[in-house]
């Protein structure tokens, strides 16, 4: 299973809201070595002011959770996995901190070619920044398919984009012709460069028809 990291606040909020809206049943556990000690729960409230999430648990043994250790959560919806700290607990419910990172299954189902961080393929991306100025930059292609591609971006470009932003991508076709298409930003996250041990940023794009 290919998991991607989601750490942008807007994307994190959207995912948590979708779990609450769909009443997604989540597995909740604390000890990695003792995963048989778990409960199931659903999100019943999200407090944006205190950055906390309220979860109703199926089991009553809530007091078994150690407030000084992280809780782990897994939802079969998009295979979402995250951890959080316990803020409060009482019978049948628990309040946790908002996650700073969510791992989730790559959404694209169609066949794609994975080039990785050592890719030598590039495209030119044209975007409108938040000051309404045009910005064009050359970016590395991490993977591609018939309907989309993932690009490695620097922090500056990353912060100028949001999920659902539209960008123009210019690339050279196999026949040597210049192709230009409008793409929509579908996901944003970070990746770890295992060679340099540095955090790098990625965006996932889907062609707009």
C-alpha positions in Angstrom: 0.0 0.0 0.0 1.3 3.4 -1.0 0.8 6.0 1.8 1.4 9.7 1.4 1.9 12.3 4.2 -0.6 15.1 4.6 0.6 17.9 6.9 -0.9 21.1 5.5 -3.5 22.6 7.9 -6.2 23.0 5.2 -5.9 19.4 4.0 -5.8 18.0 7.6 -9.0 19.9 8.5 -10.8 18.6 5.4 -9.8 15.0 6.2 -10.9 15.2 9.8 -14.2 16.9 8.8 -14.8 14.1 6.3 -14.3 11.4 9.0 -16.8 13.2 11.2 -19.3 13.8 8.4 -19.2 10.2 7.3 -19.3 8.9 10.9 -16.2 6.8 10.0 -15.5 4.1 12.5 -11.9 4.3 13.7 -9.7 1.8 15.5 -8.1 3.4 18.6 -5.1 2.0 20.4 -2.1 3.2 22.4 0.6 0.5 22.7 2.2 -0.5 19.4 3.3 -3.8 21.1 -0.1 -4.6 22.4 -2.5 -3.8 19.6 -5.0 -6.2 21.0 -5.8 -3.5 23.6 -8.0 -1.3 21.4 -11.3 0.3 21.1 -13.4 1.7 18.2 -14.9 5.2 18.1 -16.3 8.0 15.9 -15.7 11.7 15.9 -18.6 13.6 17.3 -17.2 17.1 17.6 -14.3 19.3 16.3 -13.4 22.4 18.3 -11.4 24.7 16.0 -10.9 27.2 18.9 -9.1 24.7 21.2 -7.8 22.5 18.3 -9.3 19.4 19.8 -11.4 16.5 18.6 -14.0 14.7 20.7 -14.4 11.0 20.1 -17.1 8.7 21.4 -15.7 5.3 22.2 -17.5 1.9 22.0 -15.7 0.4 25.0 -16.0 1.8 28.6 -12.4 1.0 29.5 -11.3 4.5 28.6 -9.3 4.9 31.8 -6.9 2.3 30.5 -5.4 4.9 28.2 -2.4 6.6 29.6 -2.7 10.4 29.2 1.0 10.8 28.9 1.3 8.5 25.8 0.1 9.1 22.2 -3.0 7.5 20.9 -3.1 6.0 17.4 -6.0 6.0 15.0 -6.9 4.1 11.9 -9.9 4.5 9.6 -10.5 2.2 6.7 -11.8 5.2 4.8 -8.8 6.0 2.5 -6.7 4.0 5.0 -6.2 7.1 7.1 -3.7 6.7 10.0 -2.6 9.4 12.5 -1.6 9.9 16.1 -2.6 12.5 18.7 -2.2 13.4 22.4 -4.9 12.9 25.0 -6.3 16.2 26.3 -9.2 14.9 28.4 -11.0 11.7 29.0 -14.2 10.7 30.7 -16.7 7.8 30.5 -17.4 6.9 27.0 -15.6 9.9 25.4 -12.1 11.2 24.9 -10.7 14.5 23.6 -7.5 14.6 21.6 -5.3 17.2 20.1 -5.6 17.9 16.4 -3.1 15.8 14.4 -0.2 17.5 12.8 0.3 14.7 10.3 -2.0 12.2 8.6 -0.9 9.3 6.5 -3.4 8.1 3.9 -3.6 5.8 0.9 -2.8 7.3 -2.5 -6.2 8.1 -4.1 -5.2 7.5 -7.7 -6.2 4.0 -9.0 -4.9 4.2 -12.5 -1.5 2.9 -13.5 1.3 5.4 -13.0 5.0 5.6 -13.4 7.0 6.3 -10.3 10.2 8.2 -10.9 11.1 9.2 -7.3 13.3 11.9 -5.9 16.1 11.0 -8.3 13.9 11.8 -11.3 15.5 13.7 -14.2 12.2 14.7 -15.7 10.9 18.3 -15.3 7.9 20.4 -16.3 7.3 24.1 -16.2 4.5 25.2 -13.9 2.7 28.5 -14.2 0.6 29.7 -11.2 -1.0 32.8 -9.9 0.4 33.6 -6.5 -1.6 35.0 -3.6 -0.6 38.5 -4.6 -2.3 37.9 -8.0 1.2 37.8 -9.7 2.2 35.2 -12.3 4.9 32.9 -11.3 6.6 30.3 -13.6 9.0 27.7 -12.2 10.7 24.4 -13.3 9.7 21.5 -11.2 10.8 17.8 -10.9 8.3 15.1 -11.8 8.0 12.4 -9.1 5.4 10.3 -10.8 2.8 10.5 -13.6 -0.2 8.8 -15.1 -2.7 9.5 -17.9 -4.7 11.8 -15.6 -2.2 13.5 -13.4 1.3 13.8 -12.0 3.1 14.6 -8.7 5.7 17.3 -8.5 8.5 18.1 -6.1 8.2 21.8 -5.0 10.2 24.1 -2.8 8.6 25.6 0.3 7.9 29.0 -1.4 5.8 27.4 -4.2 4.1 25.0 -1.7 2.9 28.0 0.4 1.5 29.7 -2.7 -0.9 26.9 -3.4 -4.0 25.3 -1.9 -6.0 22.2 -2.6 -8.2 22.9 -5.6 -5.8 25.6 -6.9 -5.5 25.6 -10.7 -2.1 25.7 -12.4 -0.8 25.5 -16.0 1.7 22.8 -16.7 3.9 22.9 -19.8 5.8 19.7 -20.8 7.4 18.2 -23.8 5.5 15.3 -25.3 7.3 12.1 -26.4 7.2 13.4 -30.0 9.0 16.6 -29.0 6.0 18.9 -29.0 5.2 21.4 -26.3 2.0 20.4 -24.4 0.1 22.8 -22.1 -2.7 21.7 -19.8 -4.6 23.1 -16.8 -4.3 20.9 -13.7 -6.0 21.0 -10.3 -4.1 20.6 -7.1 -5.7 17.5 -5.4 -3.3 16.9 -2.5 -0.4 18.5 -0.8 2.1 17.0 1.6 5.7 16.4 2.5 8.2 13.6 1.8 11.4 12.6 3.5 14.5 12.5 1.3 16.2 9.4 2.7 19.5 10.3 1.1 19.8 13.8 2.6 17.4 13.2 5.5 15.7 16.5 4.7 12.0 17.3 4.4 10.8 18.1 0.9 7.4 19.1 -0.4 5.1 17.5 -3.0 1.9 18.3 -4.8 -0.5 15.9 -6.6 -2.1 17.3 -9.7 -5.1 16.0 -11.8 -5.7 17.2 -15.3 -8.8 19.5 -15.6 -11.0 18.4 -18.5 
